[in-house]
Amino acid sequence: MKKLILLITAIIILSCKSEIKTEPKPFDQLTSLMDNYAKESLNNGNINSIALAIYRDGKYYHNYYGAIDKGAQNLPNDSTHYEIASITKVFAGSLAAKAVLEKKIDLDDDIRIYLEGNYSNLEYENTPITIKNLLTHTIGLKQKTPKGLKNVMSKMNNGDYENSLIDYDINNLLSELKTVELNKKPGTFYNYNSVGPELVAYILQQAYNKPYKKLLEDFLNELDMNNTYLQENKTDNKPVINNYTSQGQLAYLGKNPLLGAAYGLVTTLPDLSKFMVFQLESTNPLIKESTRVLFEDDDSTLGYLWQDLGTAKEEGFFYSKTGTSSGVQSGLLLCPDSNYGQIIIINNNSEASSNDWGNLFNTVEKDLIKFPKINLKSILKSEFLKDIDQACVQFNSLNKDEKYFNTSLPSALNSLGYELLYSNRDASKAIEIFEYATQKYPKSFNLFDSLGEAYFSIGDNNKALVNYKTSLKLNPENVNAEKYISEISRIQSQK
């Protein structure tokens, strides 16, 4: 709280054009907000610990929050090892991009030229599976995981292989591939899977005549990622952070019995951050190649195993990858046009913890997009909750200097209300904020719409209806208000 007061005081002095020339340091303010957001997420009680890293315009920050095991005093640190689940895939994608640039492989290669034996089944209507299809999850298999591998994965999730070797490897997968069936034309239908990345690794082995593990290690060494390795099919794997399932139980180790391209990469936050910085600072051509769009449909845009590629109006080009396992939720987001990136890892996996992780991820990104302008609503949040009138006075005083702050008071109140409603799950406080905002800004259709949503969320349909109707009167084109008015009318007619 002392830091917050000092921060606000410094800004007020600046805005009043004091003779003191020291300006606030935006990146320090930003990192302070990151700490606050993470601690607020922990307060919901669904997440044990958080590892967070941000990068913006050449500046980097990372920190840890909570306890690995609830009730303990074991805060994660730079030596804590995380299994990052499907983020593993983008390392295989980077190696594939490198192989394309070095003309070791071609994206349109029929994968059967790298497989020994008869795989006449790996085509549909005379269209074969290509390397591009492996990289974009568009291989067209009727069952995305062959029966034997699916059985092994189920056993592993039940802990059957916790202290023993998994009796399945890449050769078993290759044998099973001779019996699989395609029911979609390759390259036309997205179906997320782990088979494609493992086959990419196998093809890279053939192309370079070198084990995939060695290819990966060489790449990691180039990035100085000395604390990153594969969680292989062993009984003596190095220690990884305790992870917790949706039932709050310790999750079993996610060993990879194949080549290690789909999941199983273990790293530290500083090491994974080196990969983030590499993506944003390096001129290595494999970055541009690996983030090139290879497949796009109504729901998905994919590069070399990257997901959610796109271009946004404000932040420009972005790409990302998330990783989810029985006890891990991780995410890596990069935006080279705006020169920012973020990593957030938690050691829980439940619906509630995933929602909190997602809210935190989105909140962090919003502030990174606006930087160097700072989120004044978040700086003054505690003041808003104590004395909303006084907080509004402070807000308007500080917000005169548009160089430093990124939002108007109506937008700030609206954002705070939604944060209370969905992130903090405090509907009564959210309604209090929205009510105050609609009184202060009686011509804002959006604020009345938000107040209607808050009342609807607690089942007070009468008050919800009143506010939605007010919103629609202020803006006859508010489709959302029309929808809810219709829905509430339908509900009330059934009583």
C-alpha positions in Angstrom: 0.0 0.0 0.0 2.9 2.4 0.8 4.3 1.8 -2.7 0.9 2.6 -4.2 0.6 5.9 -2.2 4.1 6.9 -3.2 3.4 6.2 -6.8 0.2 8.2 -6.9 1.9 11.1 -5.0 4.7 11.2 -7.5 2.3 11.3 -10.4 0.2 14.1 -8.8 3.3 16.1 -8.3 4.2 15.7 -11.9 0.7 16.5 -13.1 0.7 19.7 -11.1 3.9 20.8 -12.9 6.1 20.9 -9.8 9.7 22.0 -10.2 10.7 18.4 -9.5 11.7 17.1 -12.9 11.7 13.4 -12.1 9.1 11.6 -14.2 7.5 8.3 -13.2 9.2 5.2 -14.7 6.5 3.5 -16.7 8.1 0.0 -16.7 8.5 0.1 -12.9 4.8 1.0 -12.7 4.0 -1.8 -15.1 5.8 -4.4 -13.1 4.1 -3.3 -9.9 0.8 -3.8 -11.6 1.9 -7.3 -12.8 2.6 -8.2 -9.2 -0.8 -6.9 -8.0 -2.6 -8.8 -10.7 -0.9 -12.1 -9.9 -1.6 -11.7 -6.1 -5.2 -10.9 -6.8 -5.5 -14.1 -8.9 -4.0 -16.1 -6.0 -6.6 -14.6 -3.6 -9.3 -16.4 -5.5 -7.9 -19.6 -3.9 -7.8 -21.7 -7.1 -4.1 -21.4 -8.0 -1.2 -22.6 -5.9 1.6 -20.7 -7.6 2.3 -18.4 -10.5 5.4 -17.9 -12.6 5.1 -14.7 -14.7 7.5 -13.0 -17.2 6.9 -10.0 -19.4 9.0 -8.3 -22.1 8.3 -4.8 -23.6 10.6 -2.7 -25.8 13.8 -4.3 -24.7 12.9 -4.5 -21.0 12.3 -7.7 -19.2 10.8 -8.7 -15.8 9.8 -11.9 -14.1 8.6 -13.0 -10.7 7.0 -15.8 -8.7 3.9 -15.8 -6.5 2.2 -18.2 -4.0 3.4 -21.6 -2.9 4.0 -24.7 -4.9 2.1 -26.7 -2.3 -0.8 -25.1 -0.5 0.0 -24.4 3.1 3.8 -24.6 2.5 6.3 -21.8 2.3 7.9 -23.1 -1.0 7.7 -20.2 -3.4 8.9 -21.1 -6.9 12.2 -19.6 -8.0 14.6 -19.5 -11.0 15.7 -23.1 -10.4 12.1 -24.4 -10.4 11.5 -26.8 -13.3 8.2 -26.8 -15.2 6.9 -29.3 -17.7 5.4 -26.9 -20.3 3.1 -29.5 -22.0 2.2 -28.5 -25.6 4.4 -25.4 -25.7 7.0 -28.2 -26.5 5.4 -28.4 -30.0 6.7 -25.0 -31.1 10.3 -26.1 -30.6 9.7 -28.9 -33.1 8.1 -26.3 -35.3 11.2 -24.1 -35.1 13.4 -27.1 -36.1 11.1 -27.9 -39.0 11.3 -24.2 -40.2 15.1 -24.4 -40.0 15.0 -27.6 -42.0 12.8 -26.0 -44.7 15.2 -23.0 -45.0 18.2 -25.4 -45.2 16.3 -27.4 -47.9 16.4 -30.6 -45.9 12.6 -31.0 -46.2 9.8 -29.4 -48.2 6.4 -28.6 -46.7 4.7 -30.3 -49.6 6.6 -33.6 -49.2 4.5 -36.7 -48.9 5.4 -38.0 -45.5 5.6 -41.5 -46.9 9.0 -40.8 -48.6 10.4 -40.7 -45.1 8.7 -43.9 -43.9 9.9 -47.4 -44.6 7.2 -49.9 -45.6 3.8 -49.8 -47.1 1.7 -46.8 -45.9 -0.8 -46.8 -48.8 -3.5 -45.9 -46.2 -2.0 -42.5 -45.5 -3.9 -40.7 -48.2 -7.6 -39.7 -48.8 -9.0 -39.4 -52.3 -5.5 -39.6 -53.8 -4.3 -36.7 -51.5 -1.4 -37.8 -49.3 -0.5 -36.4 -45.9 2.3 -33.8 -46.2 4.7 -32.3 -43.7 2.6 -29.1 -43.8 -0.4 -31.2 -42.6 1.6 -32.5 -39.7 2.6 -29.0 -38.7 -1.0 -27.7 -38.8 -3.0 -30.5 -37.2 -4.7 -31.2 -40.5 -3.7 -34.8 -41.2 -7.3 -36.1 -41.6 -7.1 -39.2 -39.3 -10.5 -40.7 -38.4 -9.3 -41.3 -34.9 -6.7 -38.6 -34.0 -4.8 -41.0 -31.7 -4.1 -44.6 -32.7 -5.7 -47.2 -30.3 -2.4 -48.4 -28.8 -1.0 -44.9 -28.1 -4.4 -43.8 -26.7 -4.3 -46.7 -24.3 -0.8 -45.9 -23.2 -1.7 -42.2 -22.6 -4.7 -43.3 -20.5 -2.5 -45.6 -18.3 0.0 -42.8 -17.9 -2.6 -40.4 -16.7 -3.7 -43.0 -14.2 -0.1 -43.3 -12.8 0.5 -46.8 -14.2 4.0 -45.8 -15.5 5.0 -43.5 -12.6 7.8 -45.8 -11.5 8.3 -47.9 -14.6 9.1 -47.6 -18.3 6.3 -47.1 -20.8 6.1 -50.1 -23.1 5.6 -48.1 -26.3 7.9 -46.1 -28.5 8.1 -44.4 -32.0 8.4 -47.8 -33.7 5.1 -48.9 -32.2 3.5 -45.7 -33.5 4.9 -46.3 -37.0 3.4 -49.8 -36.9 0.1 -48.5 -35.8 0.1 -45.9 -38.6 -0.2 -48.7 -41.1 -3.6 -49.5 -39.8 -5.1 -46.1 -39.3 -7.9 -44.7 -41.5 -8.3 -41.2 -42.9 -11.8 -39.8 -43.3 -10.9 -36.2 -44.2 -8.8 -34.8 -47.1 -5.4 -33.8 -45.5 -5.0 -30.1 -45.3 -8.8 -29.3 -45.1 -9.8 -30.0 -41.5 -8.2 -28.9 -38.2 -8.1 -31.5 -35.5 -5.5 -30.9 -32.7 -3.3 -33.9 -32.1 0.0 -35.1 -30.8 0.8 -37.6 -33.6 1.7 -34.9 -36.2 4.4 -33.3 -34.1 6.0 -36.7 -33.3 6.1 -37.6 -37.0 7.7 -34.2 -37.7 10.4 -35.2 -35.2 10.8 -38.6 -36.9 11.1 -36.9 -40.4 13.7 -34.5 -39.1 15.7 -37.5 -37.8 15.7 -38.9 -41.3 16.4 -35.6 -43.0 19.5 -34.9 -40.9 20.5 -38.5 -40.1 20.7 -37.4 -36.4 18.5 -38.2 -33.4 15.8 -35.6 -32.7 17.0 -35.3 -29.2 20.4 -34.1 -30.5 18.8 -31.7 -32.9 16.7 -30.2 -30.1 19.7 -30.0 -27.7 21.8 -28.2 -30.4 19.0 -25.7 -30.8 18.6 -25.2 -27.1 22.3 -24.7 -26.7 22.2 -22.0 -29.4 19.7 -20.1 -27.3 21.7 -20.7 -24.1 18.8 -22.7 -22.6 21.0 -24.8 -20.4 18.2 -25.8 -18.0 15.8 -27.2 -20.6 15.5 -30.9 -21.3 13.0 -33.6 -22.3 11.0 -35.5 -19.7 11.8 -38.8 -21.4 10.6 -42.4 -20.9 12.8 -43.0 -17.8 12.4 -43.9 -14.2 15.1 -41.4 -13.0 13.8 -38.1 -14.5 15.0 -34.9 -12.9 12.7 -33.3 -10.4 9.8 -31.2 -11.7 7.5 -28.9 -9.7 4.6 -30.6 -8.0 1.5 -30.1 -10.2 -2.1 -30.5 -9.0 -5.1 -32.0 -10.8 -8.7 -30.6 -10.9 -9.3 -32.8 -7.7 -6.4 -31.1 -5.9 -4.3 -34.3 -6.1 -0.7 -34.6 -7.2 -0.6 -35.0 -11.0 1.4 -37.9 -12.4 4.6 -37.3 -14.4 4.0 -36.6 -18.1 6.7 -38.8 -19.6 6.9 -38.9 -23.4 7.6 -42.4 -24.8 8.0 -41.1 -28.3 10.5 -38.5 -29.6 9.5 -35.5 -27.4 8.0 -33.2 -30.0 4.4 -33.0 -28.7 4.9 -32.6 -25.0 7.4 -33.3 -22.2 9.8 -30.4 -22.5 11.0 -29.2 -19.0 12.3 -25.8 -18.5 12.7 -22.9 -16.0 11.1 -19.5 -16.3 14.4 -17.8 -17.1 15.2 -20.4 -19.8 11.7 -20.1 -21.5 12.1 -16.3 -21.3 15.3 -16.7 -23.4 13.1 -18.3 -26.1 10.6 -15.4 -25.8 13.4 -12.8 -26.1 14.9 -14.7 -29.1 11.5 -14.6 -30.9 11.3 -10.8 -30.4 14.9 -9.7 -30.8 16.7 -12.1 -33.1 16.9 -11.7 -36.9 17.2 -15.4 -37.4 15.1 -16.2 -40.6 13.6 -19.3 -38.9 11.5 -17.0 -36.8 9.8 -15.4 -39.8 9.4 -18.8 -41.5 8.0 -20.6 -38.4 5.4 -17.9 -37.9 4.2 -17.9 -41.5 0.5 -18.8 -41.9 0.3 -22.4 -43.2 -3.4 -23.1 -42.5 -6.5 -21.0 -41.9 -10.2 -21.7 -41.4 -13.0 -19.9 -39.6 -11.7 -20.8 -36.2 -8.0 -21.4 -36.5 -4.9 -19.8 -38.0 -1.7 -21.8 -37.7 2.0 -21.7 -38.5 4.6 -24.3 -37.7 2.7 -25.7 -34.6 2.1 -22.1 -33.4 -1.5 -21.4 -32.7 -3.7 -18.3 -32.8 -1.7 -16.3 -35.3 -3.3 -13.1 -36.3 -3.1 -9.4 -36.8 -5.0 -7.0 -34.4 -5.8 -3.4 -35.1 -3.9 -2.0 -32.2 -1.1 -4.5 -31.4 -0.3 -5.8 -34.9 0.9 -9.3 -35.7 0.8 -11.8 -32.8 1.2 -15.5 -32.2 1.0 -17.8 -29.2 1.0 -21.3 -27.8 -0.6 -22.7 -24.7 0.2 -25.9 -22.8 -2.2 -27.9 -20.8 -1.7 -31.2 -18.9 -3.3 -32.9 -15.9 -1.5 -30.4 -13.6 -0.2 -27.6 -15.7 -1.5 -24.5 -17.5 1.1 -22.5 -19.4 1.0 -19.9 -22.0 3.4 -18.0 -24.2 2.3 -14.9 -26.3 4.4 -12.9 -28.7 3.7 -9.7 -30.5 6.7 -8.6 -32.6 5.0 -5.5 -34.2 4.4 -4.0 -30.7 7.6 -5.6 -29.3 6.0 -7.4 -26.3 5.8 -10.9 -25.0 4.5 -12.7 -21.9 4.7 -16.1 -20.2 2.4 -17.3 -17.4 2.6 -20.8 -15.8 0.5 -22.2 -13.0 0.9 -25.6 -11.4 -2.9 -26.4 -11.2 -5.4 -27.6 -13.7 -9.0 -27.2 -12.9 -11.8 -25.2 -14.5 -11.6 -22.6 -11.8 -7.8 -22.3 -12.0 -7.8 -22.2 -15.8 -10.4 -19.4 -15.7 -8.2 -17.4 -13.3 -5.1 -18.1 -15.4 -7.0 -16.9 -18.5 -8.2 -13.7 -16.8 -4.7 -13.0 -15.6 -3.2 -13.6 -19.1 -5.7 -11.3 -20.7 -5.3 -8.5 -18.1 -1.5 -8.6 -18.4 -1.7 -8.4 -22.2 -4.0 -5.4 -22.1 -1.4 -3.4 -20.1 1.4 -4.5 -22.4 -0.5 -3.3 -25.4 -1.0 0.1 -24.0 2.5 0.6 -22.6 4.1 3.1 -21.9 0.7 4.4 -20.9 -0.3 2.9 -17.5 -3.6 1.5 -16.4 -4.8 4.1 -14.0 -7.9 2.1 -13.1 -5.7 -0.7 -11.7 -3.5 1.7 -9.9 -6.5 3.2 -8.1 -8.5 0.0 -7.7 -8.2 -0.1 -3.9 -9.2 3.5 -3.7 -12.3 2.9 -5.8 -13.3 0.1 -3.5 -12.9 2.3 -0.4 -14.2 5.7 -1.5 -15.5 5.8 -5.0 -16.1 9.6 -5.0 -12.6 10.4 -3.8 -11.1 7.9 -6.2 -12.9 9.6 -9.1 -11.5 12.9 -8.1 -8.0 11.4 -8.0 -8.6 9.7 -11.3 -9.6 12.9 -13.1 -6.7 14.8 -11.6 -4.2 12.2 -12.7 -5.8 11.5 -16.0 -5.2 15.1 -17.3 -1.8 13.9 -18.4 -2.6 11.6 -21.4 1.1 10.9 -21.8 1.0 8.4 -18.9 -2.5 7.0 -18.7 -4.6 5.0 -21.1 -8.3 5.2 -20.3 -11.3 7.5 -19.5 -13.2 7.4 -16.3 -16.3 5.8 -17.8 -14.2 3.1 -19.3 -12.3 2.6 -16.1 -15.5 2.2 -14.1 -16.9 -0.2 -16.6 -13.8 -2.3 -16.6 -13.6 -2.3 -12.8 -17.2 -3.5 -12.6 -16.6 -6.4 -15.0 -13.4 -7.3 -13.1 -15.3 -7.4 -9.9 -18.2 -9.4 -11.5 -16.2 -12.1 -13.2 -12.6 -12.1 -11.8 -13.3 -11.3 -8.2 -16.8 -12.8 -8.3 -18.2 -10.0 -6.2 -21.5 -9.2 -7.9 -22.8 -6.9 -5.2 -19.7 -4.7 -5.4 -19.8 -4.8 -9.2 -23.4 -3.6 -9.1 -22.4 -0.8 -6.8 -19.8 0.4 -9.2 -22.1 0.1 -12.2 -24.9 2.0 -10.4 -22.5 4.8 -9.5 -21.3 4.9 -13.1 -24.7 5.1 -14.6 -25.7 8.0 -12.2 -22.5 9.8 -13.1 -22.8 9.2 -16.9 -26.6 8.9 -17.5 -26.2 9.0 -21.3 -23.8 6.0 -21.5 -25.7 3.1 -23.1 -22.8 0.9 -22.5 -22.8 1.4 -18.7 -26.5 0.7 -18.5 -25.9 -2.5 -20.6 -23.2 -3.6 -18.1 -25.5 -2.9 -15.2 -28.2 -5.0 -16.8 -25.7 -7.8 -17.3 -24.7 -7.6 -13.6 -28.3 -7.9 -12.4 -29.0 -10.7 -14.9 -26.0 -12.6 -13.5 -27.6 -12.8 -10.1 -31.0 -13.6 -11.3 -32.6 -10.2 -10.7 -34.3 -10.1 -14.1 -36.6 -7.2 -13.3 -33.8 -4.8 -12.7 -31.8 -6.3 -15.5 -34.7 -5.6 -17.9 -35.1 -2.0 -16.7 -31.4 -1.3 -17.4 -31.3 -3.1 -20.8 -34.3 -1.1 -21.9 -32.6 2.1 -20.8 -29.5 1.1 -22.8 -31.6 0.3 -25.9 -33.4 3.7 -25.6 -30.0 5.5 -25.5 -28.7 3.4 -28.4 -31.4 1.7 -30.6 -28.7 -0.2 -32.4 -27.5 -2.1 -29.2 -28.0 -5.6 -30.4 -26.8 -7.1 -27.1 -29.6 -5.3 -25.2 -32.2 -6.5 -27.6 -31.0 -10.1 -27.2 -31.2 -9.9 -23.4 -34.6 -8.1 -23.4 -35.9 -11.0 -25.5 -34.4 -13.6 -23.3 -35.7 -12.1 -20.1 -39.1 -11.7 -21.6 -39.1 -15.4 -22.6 -38.0 -16.4 -19.0 -40.7 -14.2 -17.4 -43.4 -15.5 -19.8 -42.7 -19.1 -18.6 -43.4 -18.3 -15.0 
